[in-house]
Amino acid sequence: MRIFLIIILLLTAPANIFAEDKGKALYDAWCAQCHGYEGKGDGYAKDFTFPKPRDFTVGTYKFTSTPTGDPPSDEDLKRMIRDGNPGTSMPAWRRFSDEEVTSLINYLKKFASDVFTSKPTPVKITKVPSCSDDMIKKGREIEEKTAKCWECHGKEGRGDGEKSWQENFKDDWGNPILPADHTHPWEFRKGGSLEDIYLTITTGNKGTPMTSYQDTLSDDERWALACYIKSRQQERRLGVSLMVKKTPRIPSAEDRTWDKTDYLDLPLAGQIMFEPRNFTPNITNVRIRGLYTDTEVGIMLEWTDKKPNKGDDGMPPDTVRIQFPVKSGEKPYFFMGDKKNPVYIWSFNARDNMGVEFNANGPGNLMQQESKDIMAEGFYRNGLYRVLFRRPLITKDDHDTRFETGRFIPFSVSIFDGRNREEGNRATISAWYYMILEPPTPVKVYVLPPLVTIVFLVGGVFLHIRMRKK
C-alpha cells in the first residue's frame, strides 16, 4: 500500500509542479526583462519604455472590467496578455497557447496574492444603445459641464488639457502619465469600441488620474458620454502609397479643403540605430495629404502633440522633416540617407516658422542648401500641428527631387518633439512610402464613351430601319 501511494503521489505531484514552473518559466523568459523577476516593474528595460512597466506586487491593474476596489478578472488579465496595450511597449502575446496564458495568469497573481483573495465582479453590459445625434449632443454637454474631460483630454480631445501638465499629474507609482488622445482609437489601451469606452468611463483606469464615473454619472449619462467620445474618433488609413491629385490651386494650411483631401497615416517609431537613440517617443502617427497644380506641389503634414515647444525654454523647437531620394526611384538608408544614396530634405521648425531645404548623405551630415525653392507655413491649435510645404514641380538644383506625374516618388517623415528633447539623431521616424502625382485624365476618356454610344445608337436605328423595309 505504501508503494502504491508513493506511485500515486509521483504521478500527480509533477503536474502541479510543472504547471507552476511553466508560468514562472514563461514569465522569466518573456516578461521579467521589463517587469522584473520579482514583479516590481524594475526590469532592465524599464528605462527604455514609456509608460513604465507595471508593478505586479501592488496588485493594481489599470485596464480592467471590474469596479474600483475589485481585482481584475482572469479575462482582463488574459486580454492584456493576448492583445497587449496599444501605444505602449507592451506587445500582444499571441504566441502563447491558452494553457500557457492560464499558467502565466496564475503566476502573476502570486505577486499580490492578498489582492486576489476576493472574487471580482465585472461590470455587465446588458444593452448597447444607438448613438443618435441627440445622444451625442447630450454626451457633449456632460463632457463640458459635468465630467469636464477637457481639463485633461483637451477641448478637441487630443490629450492636451492643462491639468495633464501639472507637476502632480502622475500615476500611483509616481510616474508621469499622459491622457489618451480621443481622436486616435487605435491607441486606446482598453479598446476603442463603444462598449470599451463605456467600461473605461464606468471603471476608470485604476492607479491613474482617470477616475471611475460609476457613482457620479447615471448609466444613461455614461452611455451618452461614450457616444460623444466615440464620435471624435478618426479613421486611421494605412497603406504604402499616397495619391496626389491635381487642383487649380494649392490651398493655405488653414483652408478646409485639406480636410476633404485623401490622406495616408504613417506609423512612427523612435530612431534607435544611432546615438543618441530615442526609445520613448510620444508622437506615434503623422498624417500626410498632397495636391499639385501645373506648376507646384503642396504637401500637408499633421500630427497631434500634447504640448507645443518653440525652443524658448531651454528645449529644442518642434521640427518636422520630409525626405526624398536625390537619385530617381532609389530608396536610400531610411534615416538621412547614406554616402552612395543622399537624400533631399524639407524642414520646418516651430521657432523659425519657415521652410528650409537640406541635403544629407548619412546621420550627422546635414547640409543646408543655398537656394530656397520651398515655402512653408504651419500652426498649432488644440493639440494639432499642421505644416504645409509648397515647391515648384521642377527646380534648377540637381540635388532636388523632380515631381513628375505617374512616377512613384519615395518619401519618409521625421518629427522632433522638443518637449521630449528630440533633436539631431534623437528623432521619431517613419518607414519609406511612395507618393504618386495622379496623371491628368486624357480628353479621350471623356469623349470616346459617349462617341461610341452615339455610333451604336445610330447603327442600331439604321439596322432597325433596314430590317423593317425588308
TORKOL-730860 format. One record per residue (C-alpha): x, y, z; residue number from 1. Coordinates in steps of 0.1 Angstrom, whole numbers, padded with zeros to 4 digits. Layout:
// residues N
+-------+-------+-------+-----+
|    px |    py |    pz | num |
+-------+-------+-------+-----+
|     X |     Y |     Z | NUM |
...
+-------+-------+-------+-----+
// end
This chain:
// residues 470
+-------+-------+-------+-----+
|    px |    py |    pz | num |
+-------+-------+-------+-----+
|  0000 |  0000 |  0000 |   1 |
|  0028 |  0024 |  0009 |   2 |
|  0045 |  0018 | -0025 |   3 |
|  0011 |  0023 | -0042 |   4 |
|  0006 |  0057 | -0025 |   5 |
|  0041 |  0068 | -0034 |   6 |
|  0035 |  0060 | -0071 |   7 |
|  0002 |  0079 | -0070 |   8 |
|  0020 |  0110 | -0055 |   9 |
|  0047 |  0108 | -0081 |  10 |
|  0022 |  0106 | -0109 |  11 |
|  0000 |  0135 | -0096 |  12 |
|  0026 |  0159 | -0080 |  13 |
|  0046 |  0167 | -0111 |  14 |
|  0015 |  0180 | -0129 |  15 |
|  0010 |  0208 | -0103 |  16 |
|  0047 |  0214 | -0100 |  17 |
|  0052 |  0217 | -0138 |  18 |
|  0021 |  0239 | -0141 |  19 |
|  0036 |  0263 | -0116 |  20 |
|  0070 |  0261 | -0131 |  21 |
|  0056 |  0267 | -0166 |  22 |
|  0041 |  0300 | -0155 |  23 |
|  0074 |  0311 | -0138 |  24 |
|  0094 |  0299 | -0168 |  25 |
|  0072 |  0319 | -0192 |  26 |
|  0074 |  0350 | -0170 |  27 |
|  0111 |  0348 | -0166 |  28 |
|  0117 |  0343 | -0203 |  29 |
|  0093 |  0369 | -0217 |  30 |
|  0081 |  0393 | -0190 |  31 |
|  0109 |  0398 | -0165 |  32 |
|  0130 |  0420 | -0188 |  33 |
|  0105 |  0448 | -0183 |  34 |
|  0085 |  0439 | -0152 |  35 |
|  0114 |  0425 | -0131 |  36 |
|  0120 |  0390 | -0118 |  37 |
|  0102 |  0399 | -0086 |  38 |
|  0074 |  0416 | -0105 |  39 |
|  0082 |  0451 | -0092 |  40 |
|  0083 |  0468 | -0126 |  41 |
|  0121 |  0472 | -0123 |  42 |
|  0134 |  0451 | -0152 |  43 |
|  0165 |  0463 | -0170 |  44 |
|  0143 |  0475 | -0199 |  45 |
|  0124 |  0499 | -0177 |  46 |
|  0145 |  0529 | -0187 |  47 |
|  0136 |  0523 | -0224 |  48 |
|  0098 |  0523 | -0221 |  49 |
|  0070 |  0548 | -0217 |  50 |
|  0048 |  0544 | -0198 |  51 |
|  0068 |  0524 | -0172 |  52 |
|  0062 |  0487 | -0168 |  53 |
|  0035 |  0476 | -0144 |  54 |
|  0045 |  0468 | -0108 |  55 |
|  0026 |  0435 | -0101 |  56 |
|  0034 |  0434 | -0064 |  57 |
|  0008 |  0462 | -0057 |  58 |
| -0019 |  0442 | -0074 |  59 |
| -0033 |  0474 | -0092 |  60 |
| -0041 |  0469 | -0129 |  61 |
| -0051 |  0499 | -0149 |  62 |
| -0073 |  0484 | -0176 |  63 |
| -0100 |  0462 | -0161 |  64 |
| -0137 |  0455 | -0164 |  65 |
| -0142 |  0455 | -0127 |  66 |
| -0153 |  0483 | -0104 |  67 |
| -0129 |  0503 | -0081 |  68 |
| -0118 |  0480 | -0052 |  69 |
| -0121 |  0448 | -0072 |  70 |
| -0091 |  0429 | -0086 |  71 |
| -0091 |  0422 | -0123 |  72 |
| -0108 |  0392 | -0136 |  73 |
| -0089 |  0364 | -0153 |  74 |
| -0105 |  0375 | -0186 |  75 |
| -0090 |  0410 | -0180 |  76 |
| -0055 |  0396 | -0175 |  77 |
| -0059 |  0373 | -0205 |  78 |
| -0069 |  0403 | -0227 |  79 |
| -0039 |  0423 | -0215 |  80 |
| -0016 |  0394 | -0224 |  81 |
| -0033 |  0384 | -0257 |  82 |
| -0039 |  0420 | -0270 |  83 |
| -0011 |  0440 | -0253 |  84 |
| -0016 |  0477 | -0245 |  85 |
| -0017 |  0497 | -0278 |  86 |
|  0006 |  0528 | -0278 |  87 |
|  0029 |  0513 | -0252 |  88 |
|  0058 |  0489 | -0251 |  89 |
|  0035 |  0460 | -0240 |  90 |
|  0031 |  0438 | -0271 |  91 |
|  0003 |  0414 | -0280 |  92 |
|  0015 |  0379 | -0269 |  93 |
| -0003 |  0357 | -0295 |  94 |
|  0024 |  0331 | -0294 |  95 |
|  0012 |  0315 | -0261 |  96 |
| -0013 |  0287 | -0260 |  97 |
| -0044 |  0290 | -0238 |  98 |
| -0028 |  0267 | -0213 |  99 |
|  0003 |  0288 | -0212 | 100 |
| -0017 |  0320 | -0207 | 101 |
| -0036 |  0304 | -0178 | 102 |
| -0003 |  0293 | -0162 | 103 |
|  0011 |  0328 | -0166 | 104 |
| -0020 |  0344 | -0151 | 105 |
| -0018 |  0321 | -0121 | 106 |
|  0019 |  0331 | -0116 | 107 |
|  0011 |  0368 | -0119 | 108 |
| -0014 |  0366 | -0091 | 109 |
|  0012 |  0353 | -0067 | 110 |
|  0030 |  0386 | -0068 | 111 |
|  0000 |  0401 | -0049 | 112 |
| -0019 |  0371 | -0036 | 113 |
| -0037 |  0390 | -0009 | 114 |
| -0054 |  0412 | -0036 | 115 |
| -0068 |  0382 | -0054 | 116 |
| -0084 |  0366 | -0024 | 117 |
| -0117 |  0384 | -0032 | 118 |
| -0137 |  0374 | -0062 | 119 |
| -0141 |  0401 | -0089 | 120 |
| -0174 |  0412 | -0102 | 121 |
| -0170 |  0425 | -0138 | 122 |
| -0194 |  0453 | -0150 | 123 |
| -0221 |  0437 | -0171 | 124 |
| -0232 |  0453 | -0203 | 125 |
| -0268 |  0443 | -0209 | 126 |
| -0278 |  0466 | -0238 | 127 |
| -0257 |  0488 | -0261 | 128 |
| -0277 |  0519 | -0272 | 129 |
| -0275 |  0535 | -0306 | 130 |
| -0256 |  0568 | -0308 | 131 |
| -0281 |  0592 | -0322 | 132 |
| -0274 |  0629 | -0328 | 133 |
| -0294 |  0637 | -0296 | 134 |
| -0273 |  0611 | -0276 | 135 |
| -0240 |  0626 | -0289 | 136 |
| -0253 |  0661 | -0281 | 137 |
| -0262 |  0650 | -0246 | 138 |
| -0228 |  0634 | -0242 | 139 |
| -0211 |  0666 | -0252 | 140 |
| -0229 |  0686 | -0226 | 141 |
| -0219 |  0661 | -0199 | 142 |
| -0183 |  0662 | -0211 | 143 |
| -0182 |  0700 | -0209 | 144 |
| -0202 |  0707 | -0178 | 145 |
| -0202 |  0677 | -0155 | 146 |
| -0174 |  0653 | -0162 | 147 |
| -0151 |  0681 | -0175 | 148 |
| -0130 |  0656 | -0195 | 149 |
| -0115 |  0686 | -0214 | 150 |
| -0094 |  0695 | -0183 | 151 |
| -0071 |  0666 | -0191 | 152 |
| -0080 |  0655 | -0226 | 153 |
| -0083 |  0690 | -0242 | 154 |
| -0110 |  0709 | -0260 | 155 |
| -0107 |  0687 | -0291 | 156 |
| -0099 |  0655 | -0271 | 157 |
| -0063 |  0653 | -0282 | 158 |
| -0049 |  0648 | -0247 | 159 |
| -0036 |  0684 | -0244 | 160 |
| -0056 |  0696 | -0214 | 161 |
| -0039 |  0719 | -0189 | 162 |
| -0042 |  0696 | -0159 | 163 |
| -0021 |  0670 | -0177 | 164 |
|  0009 |  0693 | -0175 | 165 |
|  0007 |  0699 | -0138 | 166 |
|  0036 |  0686 | -0117 | 167 |
|  0014 |  0662 | -0097 | 168 |
| -0002 |  0646 | -0128 | 169 |
|  0012 |  0611 | -0122 | 170 |
|  0001 |  0576 | -0116 | 171 |
|  0001 |  0559 | -0082 | 172 |
|  0037 |  0548 | -0088 | 173 |
|  0049 |  0584 | -0092 | 174 |
|  0055 |  0581 | -0129 | 175 |
|  0044 |  0609 | -0153 | 176 |
|  0014 |  0600 | -0174 | 177 |
| -0003 |  0614 | -0205 | 178 |
| -0041 |  0615 | -0211 | 179 |
| -0055 |  0595 | -0240 | 180 |
| -0060 |  0611 | -0274 | 181 |
| -0097 |  0606 | -0282 | 182 |
| -0091 |  0611 | -0319 | 183 |
| -0067 |  0581 | -0320 | 184 |
| -0088 |  0550 | -0312 | 185 |
| -0060 |  0526 | -0322 | 186 |
| -0041 |  0538 | -0291 | 187 |
| -0070 |  0532 | -0266 | 188 |
| -0055 |  0508 | -0240 | 189 |
| -0088 |  0492 | -0232 | 190 |
| -0101 |  0492 | -0267 | 191 |
| -0119 |  0518 | -0289 | 192 |
| -0153 |  0503 | -0293 | 193 |
| -0184 |  0519 | -0277 | 194 |
| -0186 |  0492 | -0251 | 195 |
| -0149 |  0496 | -0243 | 196 |
| -0152 |  0533 | -0238 | 197 |
| -0183 |  0528 | -0216 | 198 |
| -0163 |  0504 | -0195 | 199 |
| -0134 |  0529 | -0191 | 200 |
| -0158 |  0556 | -0180 | 201 |
| -0175 |  0532 | -0156 | 202 |
| -0145 |  0516 | -0140 | 203 |
| -0118 |  0542 | -0146 | 204 |
| -0082 |  0533 | -0151 | 205 |
| -0070 |  0522 | -0117 | 206 |
| -0039 |  0538 | -0104 | 207 |
| -0042 |  0568 | -0127 | 208 |
| -0059 |  0602 | -0126 | 209 |
| -0087 |  0587 | -0148 | 210 |
| -0113 |  0581 | -0122 | 211 |
| -0144 |  0560 | -0122 | 212 |
| -0177 |  0578 | -0130 | 213 |
| -0199 |  0549 | -0118 | 214 |
| -0211 |  0568 | -0088 | 215 |
| -0213 |  0603 | -0103 | 216 |
| -0230 |  0596 | -0136 | 217 |
| -0261 |  0576 | -0143 | 218 |
| -0259 |  0546 | -0167 | 219 |
| -0276 |  0566 | -0194 | 220 |
| -0252 |  0595 | -0189 | 221 |
| -0222 |  0572 | -0192 | 222 |
| -0235 |  0558 | -0224 | 223 |
| -0241 |  0593 | -0238 | 224 |
| -0206 |  0604 | -0228 | 225 |
| -0192 |  0572 | -0245 | 226 |
| -0212 |  0581 | -0277 | 227 |
| -0197 |  0616 | -0277 | 228 |
| -0161 |  0603 | -0273 | 229 |
| -0167 |  0577 | -0300 | 230 |
| -0179 |  0604 | -0324 | 231 |
| -0145 |  0622 | -0320 | 232 |
| -0126 |  0592 | -0333 | 233 |
| -0108 |  0594 | -0367 | 234 |
| -0102 |  0566 | -0392 | 235 |
| -0066 |  0555 | -0395 | 236 |
| -0058 |  0549 | -0432 | 237 |
| -0027 |  0528 | -0436 | 238 |
| -0010 |  0518 | -0468 | 239 |
|  0022 |  0521 | -0488 | 240 |
|  0013 |  0550 | -0512 | 241 |
| -0004 |  0584 | -0513 | 242 |
| -0022 |  0596 | -0545 | 243 |
| -0017 |  0633 | -0550 | 244 |
| -0045 |  0648 | -0571 | 245 |
| -0044 |  0678 | -0594 | 246 |
| -0061 |  0710 | -0583 | 247 |
| -0064 |  0745 | -0598 | 248 |
| -0045 |  0760 | -0568 | 249 |
| -0028 |  0749 | -0536 | 250 |
| -0049 |  0760 | -0506 | 251 |
| -0034 |  0776 | -0475 | 252 |
| -0026 |  0755 | -0444 | 253 |
| -0059 |  0766 | -0427 | 254 |
| -0081 |  0760 | -0457 | 255 |
| -0109 |  0735 | -0451 | 256 |
| -0102 |  0719 | -0485 | 257 |
| -0074 |  0699 | -0469 | 258 |
| -0100 |  0681 | -0446 | 259 |
| -0116 |  0667 | -0478 | 260 |
| -0083 |  0656 | -0494 | 261 |
| -0073 |  0620 | -0493 | 262 |
| -0047 |  0611 | -0467 | 263 |
| -0023 |  0584 | -0456 | 264 |
| -0014 |  0577 | -0420 | 265 |
|  0022 |  0568 | -0413 | 266 |
|  0031 |  0550 | -0380 | 267 |
|  0061 |  0564 | -0363 | 268 |
|  0088 |  0549 | -0340 | 269 |
|  0119 |  0562 | -0322 | 270 |
|  0152 |  0562 | -0341 | 271 |
|  0173 |  0536 | -0322 | 272 |
|  0201 |  0529 | -0347 | 273 |
|  0224 |  0558 | -0339 | 274 |
|  0233 |  0577 | -0307 | 275 |
|  0215 |  0594 | -0292 | 276 |
|  0187 |  0569 | -0295 | 277 |
|  0150 |  0576 | -0289 | 278 |
|  0133 |  0547 | -0271 | 279 |
|  0104 |  0567 | -0257 | 280 |
|  0087 |  0587 | -0285 | 281 |
|  0054 |  0604 | -0276 | 282 |
|  0043 |  0611 | -0312 | 283 |
|  0032 |  0578 | -0329 | 284 |
|  0014 |  0589 | -0361 | 285 |
|  0017 |  0615 | -0388 | 286 |
| -0009 |  0622 | -0415 | 287 |
|  0001 |  0633 | -0450 | 288 |
| -0020 |  0648 | -0478 | 289 |
| -0010 |  0662 | -0511 | 290 |
| -0022 |  0683 | -0541 | 291 |
| -0005 |  0697 | -0572 | 292 |
| -0011 |  0722 | -0599 | 293 |
|  0005 |  0728 | -0633 | 294 |
|  0035 |  0744 | -0617 | 295 |
|  0038 |  0734 | -0580 | 296 |
|  0031 |  0707 | -0554 | 297 |
|  0018 |  0711 | -0519 | 298 |
|  0024 |  0685 | -0491 | 299 |
|  0004 |  0688 | -0458 | 300 |
|  0017 |  0671 | -0427 | 301 |
| -0004 |  0669 | -0395 | 302 |
|  0001 |  0652 | -0361 | 303 |
| -0011 |  0656 | -0325 | 304 |
|  0013 |  0670 | -0299 | 305 |
|  0001 |  0673 | -0264 | 306 |
|  0024 |  0702 | -0256 | 307 |
|  0040 |  0725 | -0283 | 308 |
|  0075 |  0739 | -0279 | 309 |
|  0091 |  0768 | -0298 | 310 |
|  0125 |  0763 | -0283 | 311 |
|  0123 |  0792 | -0259 | 312 |
|  0126 |  0772 | -0226 | 313 |
|  0159 |  0755 | -0230 | 314 |
|  0145 |  0727 | -0251 | 315 |
|  0148 |  0723 | -0289 | 316 |
|  0119 |  0735 | -0310 | 317 |
|  0094 |  0711 | -0325 | 318 |
|  0105 |  0702 | -0360 | 319 |
|  0092 |  0681 | -0389 | 320 |
|  0111 |  0669 | -0420 | 321 |
|  0101 |  0651 | -0451 | 322 |
|  0129 |  0635 | -0471 | 323 |
|  0131 |  0622 | -0507 | 324 |
|  0159 |  0604 | -0526 | 325 |
|  0182 |  0626 | -0547 | 326 |
|  0186 |  0597 | -0572 | 327 |
|  0153 |  0590 | -0590 | 328 |
|  0134 |  0559 | -0578 | 329 |
|  0161 |  0547 | -0553 | 330 |
|  0155 |  0544 | -0516 | 331 |
|  0185 |  0554 | -0495 | 332 |
|  0191 |  0544 | -0459 | 333 |
|  0159 |  0551 | -0440 | 334 |
|  0174 |  0578 | -0417 | 335 |
|  0191 |  0607 | -0436 | 336 |
|  0204 |  0586 | -0464 | 337 |
|  0239 |  0573 | -0469 | 338 |
|  0271 |  0583 | -0488 | 339 |
|  0261 |  0565 | -0520 | 340 |
|  0224 |  0575 | -0518 | 341 |
|  0219 |  0610 | -0504 | 342 |
|  0185 |  0625 | -0496 | 343 |
|  0168 |  0658 | -0502 | 344 |
|  0150 |  0672 | -0471 | 345 |
|  0123 |  0698 | -0465 | 346 |
|  0124 |  0710 | -0429 | 347 |
|  0101 |  0732 | -0407 | 348 |
|  0105 |  0742 | -0371 | 349 |
|  0082 |  0760 | -0347 | 350 |
|  0107 |  0786 | -0337 | 351 |
|  0116 |  0800 | -0372 | 352 |
|  0082 |  0792 | -0387 | 353 |
|  0097 |  0788 | -0421 | 354 |
|  0108 |  0761 | -0446 | 355 |
|  0145 |  0752 | -0452 | 356 |
|  0160 |  0727 | -0477 | 357 |
|  0188 |  0704 | -0468 | 358 |
|  0208 |  0675 | -0484 | 359 |
|  0222 |  0647 | -0463 | 360 |
|  0243 |  0616 | -0470 | 361 |
|  0240 |  0600 | -0436 | 362 |
|  0233 |  0608 | -0400 | 363 |
|  0252 |  0639 | -0388 | 364 |
|  0259 |  0651 | -0424 | 365 |
|  0231 |  0676 | -0428 | 366 |
|  0239 |  0704 | -0453 | 367 |
|  0217 |  0734 | -0459 | 368 |
|  0211 |  0744 | -0495 | 369 |
|  0220 |  0779 | -0506 | 370 |
|  0190 |  0782 | -0529 | 371 |
|  0155 |  0783 | -0515 | 372 |
|  0127 |  0768 | -0536 | 373 |
|  0102 |  0758 | -0509 | 374 |
|  0077 |  0778 | -0489 | 375 |
|  0063 |  0765 | -0456 | 376 |
|  0036 |  0776 | -0432 | 377 |
|  0024 |  0759 | -0401 | 378 |
|  0003 |  0764 | -0369 | 379 |
| -0006 |  0746 | -0337 | 380 |
| -0041 |  0746 | -0323 | 381 |
| -0058 |  0724 | -0296 | 382 |
| -0032 |  0697 | -0297 | 383 |
| -0028 |  0696 | -0335 | 384 |
|  0001 |  0706 | -0357 | 385 |
| -0004 |  0714 | -0393 | 386 |
|  0025 |  0722 | -0416 | 387 |
|  0022 |  0728 | -0454 | 388 |
|  0052 |  0727 | -0477 | 389 |
|  0050 |  0741 | -0512 | 390 |
|  0075 |  0739 | -0540 | 391 |
|  0077 |  0741 | -0578 | 392 |
|  0074 |  0707 | -0595 | 393 |
|  0109 |  0711 | -0611 | 394 |
|  0138 |  0732 | -0599 | 395 |
|  0172 |  0741 | -0613 | 396 |
|  0191 |  0723 | -0585 | 397 |
|  0202 |  0688 | -0594 | 398 |
|  0200 |  0677 | -0558 | 399 |
|  0163 |  0684 | -0557 | 400 |
|  0136 |  0658 | -0563 | 401 |
|  0116 |  0662 | -0596 | 402 |
|  0079 |  0659 | -0592 | 403 |
|  0066 |  0642 | -0623 | 404 |
|  0031 |  0627 | -0629 | 405 |
|  0027 |  0590 | -0629 | 406 |
|  0060 |  0583 | -0611 | 407 |
|  0064 |  0566 | -0577 | 408 |
|  0083 |  0590 | -0555 | 409 |
|  0097 |  0575 | -0523 | 410 |
|  0095 |  0597 | -0491 | 411 |
|  0097 |  0594 | -0454 | 412 |
|  0089 |  0617 | -0424 | 413 |
|  0109 |  0626 | -0393 | 414 |
|  0094 |  0645 | -0363 | 415 |
|  0113 |  0661 | -0334 | 416 |
|  0093 |  0666 | -0303 | 417 |
|  0111 |  0695 | -0284 | 418 |
|  0095 |  0687 | -0251 | 419 |
|  0108 |  0652 | -0254 | 420 |
|  0143 |  0667 | -0261 | 421 |
|  0144 |  0654 | -0296 | 422 |
|  0170 |  0669 | -0319 | 423 |
|  0199 |  0657 | -0341 | 424 |
|  0197 |  0619 | -0343 | 425 |
|  0172 |  0617 | -0315 | 426 |
|  0141 |  0616 | -0336 | 427 |
|  0108 |  0599 | -0343 | 428 |
|  0107 |  0584 | -0378 | 429 |
|  0086 |  0566 | -0404 | 430 |
|  0095 |  0540 | -0429 | 431 |
|  0097 |  0547 | -0466 | 432 |
|  0064 |  0552 | -0485 | 433 |
|  0055 |  0564 | -0520 | 434 |
|  0036 |  0593 | -0534 | 435 |
|  0022 |  0595 | -0570 | 436 |
|  0011 |  0626 | -0588 | 437 |
| -0020 |  0614 | -0605 | 438 |
| -0018 |  0619 | -0643 | 439 |
| -0045 |  0642 | -0657 | 440 |
| -0073 |  0622 | -0673 | 441 |
| -0069 |  0622 | -0711 | 442 |
| -0097 |  0640 | -0731 | 443 |
| -0104 |  0608 | -0750 | 444 |
| -0116 |  0592 | -0717 | 445 |
| -0145 |  0617 | -0717 | 446 |
| -0150 |  0618 | -0755 | 447 |
| -0148 |  0581 | -0765 | 448 |
| -0176 |  0566 | -0743 | 449 |
| -0203 |  0590 | -0755 | 450 |
| -0190 |  0588 | -0791 | 451 |
| -0191 |  0550 | -0791 | 452 |
| -0226 |  0552 | -0776 | 453 |
| -0238 |  0575 | -0803 | 454 |
| -0223 |  0553 | -0830 | 455 |
| -0240 |  0522 | -0816 | 456 |
| -0274 |  0540 | -0813 | 457 |
| -0272 |  0554 | -0849 | 458 |
| -0261 |  0520 | -0861 | 459 |
| -0289 |  0503 | -0843 | 460 |
| -0315 |  0527 | -0856 | 461 |
| -0301 |  0523 | -0892 | 462 |
| -0302 |  0484 | -0889 | 463 |
| -0337 |  0485 | -0875 | 464 |
| -0350 |  0506 | -0904 | 465 |
| -0334 |  0483 | -0930 | 466 |
| -0349 |  0452 | -0914 | 467 |
| -0383 |  0468 | -0914 | 468 |
| -0380 |  0476 | -0951 | 469 |
| -0372 |  0440 | -0959 | 470 |
+-------+-------+-------+-----+
// end
